Every structure is written in C-alpha cells, then in structure tokens.
Amino acid sequence: MLLIGFVWWTTLLGPGPHDDFTVRLPGPVGVLVLTAASVGLLARRRNPALCLALTVGADLASVVLDLEGLGYHYAGLFGVFFVATSYSLGRAVALAAPAMGLVYLAEVVNAGGRSVAFAPVWVIISTALALGFGQVRYLREHLVVSLQEQVDSAERTREAVARTRVAEDRLQTARELHDVVGHRIAVVHLRAAAALRSLDDDPETTRRGLVDIDHAARDILVDIDQLLADLRADEPAPALDHGPVRIERLLDEFRSYGLTVRARIDGQLSGVPPQVAWTAHQALTEALTNALKHGGPDAVAELHVRLGADALDLRVSNPIGGAEGGAARDGWGLRGLRERVSELGGRVNVTRGTDFVLEITLPTARAAVTR
C-alpha cells in the first residue's frame, strides 16, 4: 500500500507556476491509468510478470497521452524491480527490456527531437538501477535459502549418521554379548540337565556337572565384567591372541564338557591377522556349542582348519540328533557370525541334513591390510 500511495502522491504533487509544489488532480484517463498501475503493484508477489505489464503499461500510457506526473514512471520502475527480485537476471532482462524499450521509443517520439538525448539517459539508467537493486535482493534471498537448505541437509545427515552409529553400536553389543556368554550359558543348561538326570543314579556325574556349571558361571561373570569394561573404555581393547594355543584350549574345554572333537589343523596359525583369528575362534565356539547342544548324548564334532596362501578355511561338521537340531532357521549366533565374516570379505555356507556342516572362508590378505 505504501508503494501505491507513493505513486499517487508523486503524480498528484508537482511543480506549480511559481516554482513551488502544488496539487494537480488527474483527469479520468489519468485516474484509470493510475488504477491499472495500482492493480499491478498489488499483484507483484503472485504474478510479477502481470505487475510488470500493468505498471510499464501505465508508464507507456503516460508518455503517449502526455500525462503529467512522475508517479507513472515510478510505477514502471517498481514493476521492473519486482520482476528482478523474482527471476534470474537473464529472464528479468528478457521481460523488462522490451517493455521499457517501448517506453524509450515513446519518449523519443514524444520529445519530437527536442530532448532526445535525455530520454535514453532517464529510461536506461533508471531501468538498470531497478534491475540491479532487484537482482541484489533476488540473490540475497536465494543465498539465504541455499544456506538454510545446506544447514538442513547437514542436520539431516548428522542425525542419520547418529542413528547409524547407534544401530551399529547396538548390533556390536549384541554380538559381543552373545560371543561372551552365549555358549557358556548353553553349557550351563546342558550340564544342569545332565546333572538332574543322574542325580539319583550317578552322583559322580552329577558332581562333575555341578563343577562344570560352577566354572562356566565364574567364566561368565569374568567375561561380562571384561565386556562392560571394553564398552566403557575410550579406546578399544587390544586384540587377544586367538592362535593355535587358544584354539587348543577351546577344544580341550569342549572335550571336558563331554563333546568328542576330532581336529585337523593344516598350516601355522600363528601368523593369521588378529581379526581373522578372532572370527575363526568365534566360529569354532559357535559350531562346537551347536554340536554339544544338538548332537545328543554321544556328540561328536569333526573339525578341519586349513591355512592357505590368502585365506583361512574352516569346516566343522557334527551329526544332528533329535528334532531340535534339525531346525532350518539360523539362530542369533549364526546371524552374528555371518555379519562378522561378511565384514572381512569372507563367506559362510551352512548345510543341514543328517549332519550339520559349517564352512567358512576368511581372506587373510585383506584383513592384514586393514589391521
């Protein structure tokens, strides 16, 4: 409304006969032209092109009809300005130049050769200024919008990264929890069931079962304390040695639980990268625990470990006894194992039939590079 008032005020107020300012009332044609310019200014936000057409049309009409007052030309400049604030420079010039060119030609014709030199100066400079100021506003608004979009995008990216990290931490914690206590709890369950069965007939078996449960429970407490310490630590704990000595201890542990393990190890495992050794150790633990759980009273596991030039191959098989062992769905242990092996670029193959067969291939060269 201020712009409309300015256009009307600068049209009504003009120089008088004594070089003072006086009020001039426009005729019906002038009122009609000013009304058209006012409608154009009202449409400046919704339709800048219509605003330009009506305001520059009012400016052109004032020149052709020889209407007094600067307000008509100010209206045309406002139209140019709002087009420049709404469009890129190329499009704004493409719209404003032809329109203001008509005003320029009208000024030239109307001057009749008396003030031809002044017409291009007035029209061209004022139009260029309107375009320039409009483009400054256009670029500033688009810069603000662009910066805000970048801030919003960075915020969304940060939130997505944070959610991903939380999900990865939860997955890692779930894996570690299963690796630390999963097989020992399974041993506790199996030994407790065996102790209950032999409670009346074989006290010695019961006693050995209770001793195994006691040892497994102590190990669980120690492992959980270590897991919590690692999760709270600022720096990751150093990798443990899961080489040949550690594997032999693991096999002896399961043999003490009553599992018959026939093992064959080809190659020197002492040079295996820590990540590969750790994953192989967890794979053996998972496979031997499943053999103990599902193999029945005379559980047997066949183990073959082969270290090649660029990969470690692991194969564990055991007969499946009972309906429980024939389940086709992977448990949490196998799911976590597949994820660990996949992270190292290896592969896992599980075969279920009369025997349960777990085959794993772990590339050693790739792990050695990333250690």
Beta strands, then each sheet from edge to edge (+ up, - down):
strand 1: 13-15
strand 2: 21-23
strand 3: 260-266
strand 4: 300-307
strand 5: 311-319
strand 6: 347-352
strand 7: 355-363
sheet 1: 1+ 2-
sheet 2: 3+ 4+ 5- 7+ 6-
end
